Amino acid sequence: MSFKDEYDFDLLVNEGEDLVIEELEKELGKKEYDNICKCQDCILDMATLALNNLKPTYRSSLTGRIYAAQYHEGTYLTEVESAVRNAIKKVSKNPSHD
């Protein structure tokens, strides 16, 4: 039996994903971003790029969620904001479609 069959890997959660998605929604709601593409491909590219430039914050339990809550403030949140802004700029200048 493989590990994927034996264990529930769906319990692994990167807390950074939620933070990036929330920040992406907040940033793209600003008037300055009205004219950039917000198709699914571009949004996912922005989220992926931002996440790839952040330290992952995985958890697998409720205790882990409490521990990961510290990432919702302070330095990590500032890093998320910066990574999202940089991803928006890069993807909007070079979308993966015509």
Secondary structure per residue as TSV (DSSP state, phi and psi in degrees):
chain	resnum	aa	ss	phi	psi
A	1	M	-	360.0	135.5
A	2	S	-	-82.2	161.0
A	3	F	H	-56.8	-41.0
A	4	K	H	-64.0	-28.9
A	5	D	H	-81.2	-29.9
A	6	E	H	-89.3	-30.0
A	7	Y	S	-122.1	152.3
A	8	D	-	-93.6	89.5
A	9	F	G	-75.7	-5.9
A	10	D	G	-68.1	-13.9
A	11	L	G	-76.7	-13.0
A	12	L	-	-76.6	123.4
A	13	V	E	-132.2	131.3
A	14	N	E	-93.2	107.0
A	15	E	H	-58.9	-26.4
A	16	G	H	-62.2	-29.1
A	17	E	H	-59.1	-49.4
A	18	D	H	-61.2	-41.8
A	19	L	H	-63.8	-42.6
A	20	V	H	-65.2	-44.5
A	21	I	H	-62.9	-43.9
A	22	E	H	-62.7	-43.7
A	23	E	H	-68.3	-38.9
A	24	L	H	-61.7	-44.1
A	25	E	H	-63.1	-42.3
A	26	K	H	-63.7	-47.4
A	27	E	H	-65.2	-46.0
A	28	L	H	-70.1	-12.0
A	29	G	T	-79.0	-10.3
A	30	K	S	-76.2	145.8
A	31	K	G	-57.2	-33.9
A	32	E	G	-62.6	-17.3
A	33	Y	G	-106.8	15.4
A	34	D	T	-59.6	-33.2
A	35	N	T	-97.3	10.0
A	36	I	S	-98.3	156.1
A	37	C	-	-68.8	134.0
A	38	K	-	-124.0	34.9
A	39	C	S	-72.0	167.5
A	40	Q	H	-58.1	-42.1
A	41	D	H	-60.3	-45.8
A	42	C	H	-67.3	-42.6
A	43	I	H	-62.7	-45.9
A	44	L	H	-65.7	-37.1
A	45	D	H	-62.8	-41.4
A	46	M	H	-63.3	-46.9
A	47	A	H	-63.5	-43.7
A	48	T	H	-62.4	-46.7
A	49	L	H	-62.0	-44.4
A	50	A	H	-62.0	-46.0
A	51	L	H	-64.0	-36.6
A	52	N	H	-69.0	-14.2
A	53	N	T	-104.5	12.4
A	54	L	S	-121.6	152.8
A	55	K	-	-68.3	129.1
A	56	P	-	-67.6	148.1
A	57	T	-	-128.9	68.8
A	58	Y	E	-79.2	150.0
A	59	R	E	-142.3	162.5
A	60	S	-	-138.8	8.7
A	61	S	S	-153.3	172.7
A	62	L	H	-63.1	-41.6
A	63	T	H	-59.2	-40.9
A	64	G	H	-63.4	-34.8
A	65	R	H	-65.5	-40.7
A	66	I	H	-64.1	-43.3
A	67	Y	H	-64.2	-42.3
A	68	A	H	-69.3	-19.3
A	69	A	G	-57.8	-25.0
A	70	Q	G	-63.4	-21.5
A	71	Y	G	-77.1	-9.9
A	72	H	G	-82.5	7.6
A	73	E	S	-148.5	171.9
A	74	G	H	70.1	-144.9
A	75	T	H	-59.6	-43.2
A	76	Y	H	-62.1	-40.7
A	77	L	H	-63.6	-39.0
A	78	T	H	-62.9	-39.7
A	79	E	H	-65.7	-38.5
A	80	V	H	-62.5	-47.4
A	81	E	H	-58.4	-45.4
A	82	S	H	-66.0	-44.2
A	83	A	H	-62.3	-39.4
A	84	V	H	-67.6	-46.4
A	85	R	H	-60.0	-43.4
A	86	N	H	-64.6	-39.4
A	87	A	H	-65.8	-41.2
A	88	I	H	-59.9	-47.6
A	89	K	H	-60.7	-47.5
A	90	K	H	-66.4	-47.8
A	91	V	H	-68.8	-37.9
A	92	S	H	-67.4	-27.9
A	93	K	H	-81.6	-25.7
A	94	N	S	-136.5	65.9
A	95	P	-	-64.5	154.9
A	96	S	S	-84.3	15.6
A	97	H	-	-140.4	171.7
A	98	D	-	-78.1	360.0
